[in-house]
């Protein structure tokens, strides 16, 4: 008995469906890989900033340096920022925008704290140790350049990673300022270069807080409006 052959016809719509499903799965895997890479990078920069916070704060207290203490508080703020960024990964637009707003508030608060510390140093007086400022400033600059390099490819991914990159870029600017302060104190033997850099770091913080908040607030409000009950 001859066996009959059964033929199957593949409809064009089935091919399109298969292609769409493969494309969707590829997109999902790409997004998952990106989030995994982001999480790994954020954990690394979190560890770097937490370590440098302890090192710079201790050195700043010993050297009586406003710029070093300001930079160390910036490191602590960044560590907090990276925790918020990790929490926002994989969440909706509202969560990411909310994390960016929280970063904006943290940066703004640290800017005000630095200005208050500058005022206190003006009252107390005394010149900081230029050698300690310079040595720790170079170490901090190397650490922050490493963080900036790690975050570079994610800088335009979303508002969450964009604000994180902004924080890291501010760190590099602050580190350069600390080195300028060290040179100024070494040349003049006075505290005013250290205090001046402290004020400049505070201005950078306040400007960054404004820019991050201005970018995140519309996204947060729009996402909130979409989730509000009718």
URLIN-V990146 format. One record per run of one state. SS is the DSSP state (@ for helix, = for strand, . for the rest). FROM is the first residue (numbers start at 1). TO is the last residue. If there is no record, write none. Layout:
ss = [SS;SS]
from = [FROM;FROM]
to = [TO;TO]
This chain:
ss = [.;@;.;@;.;@;.;@;.;@;.;@;.]
from = [1;12;64;66;89;93;125;130;155;159;189;192;228]
to = [11;63;65;88;92;124;129;154;158;188;191;227;230]
